[in-house]
């Protein structure tokens, strides 16, 4: 059997995973590995180079796998790959979220494939499946736990009461976190991923910069104590839906109770709930980060390119910009922590609602509002002394 010849750009956690899997796959031959840090593996030193040109100018290389991480250099390498008429497989959500439009066009023009399954959901085959679903369905809603690092942190904080900083360090040591943890904990990574999924689901390009985004850095152990009292957990949800012809998208921490489809998605796992008009509810669930799960999605793209050699795959994309609805117009319930004990003032501000008290937390109380718009909440919150607020997502399996 003629082997497909690939080059791997980047020899970090994911690059090593990709190489390991490829060594076991008969139909794939890794003929070069690029590592600008010169972190060359002694056993395979002849494969390594720190000169990108060695790869780009090698006509024996059919597919380039980009797992460099970072943005500027990775982007350059991706465009160069396609310009050299090589298939491109990337796990880089920053590059995909920023440049998918131009990359797709270039791949199409040069009759090569551009595959990015690993950019969202780690091992979960969400990109391919979402594309399939849209062939038959109108997608109404996507709710994702799309960042393994923050899910790991929130799960540990919730279960073990460990401080945020301590769990973050663990997540980094385990190789889940991005080079710069800000991308994970401030929600940027999940935001890019929901922008990619929303674009695929609703058919036009969502600019990730326009998706309202909040991270998890302000979530405290007290918040978890109130959540527990309410039979809920706190998750970083990246979600989008269509309503009255508009598409809304947001990435933020949400409280969800045990009836929510993503309540049991814990640790580094990712979960994605999709509701379509014909299929109803469908759930995807699996390892969202880490060496081998992510490498598995990368290598599955390589195999896809091999299967479709001579054709281009994954090049359906509309460059029309998707306008997003105003987050202020969205309606939901909110959990609020309020200083003092003036329940009547809370009710005057937010309407009837539910008071929540936690043993051992004094000088404040929790309050769950009735459904209200974000705008109405913003107007009301200054009438009382709010310590913090967390949105509530009430989605149920339908
Ligand atoms: N840092 C990312 C996460 C890696 O934690 O989900 C996978 O994209």
Boltz pocket constraint, residues with backbone or C-beta under 6 A from the ligand:
constraints:
  - pocket:
      binder: B
      contacts: [[A, 91], [A, 118], [A, 119], [A, 121], [A, 122], [A, 146], [A, 147], [A, 148], [A, 149], [A, 150], [A, 176], [A, 177], [A, 178], [A, 184], [A, 189], [A, 288], [A, 289], [A, 290]]
      max_distance: 6.0
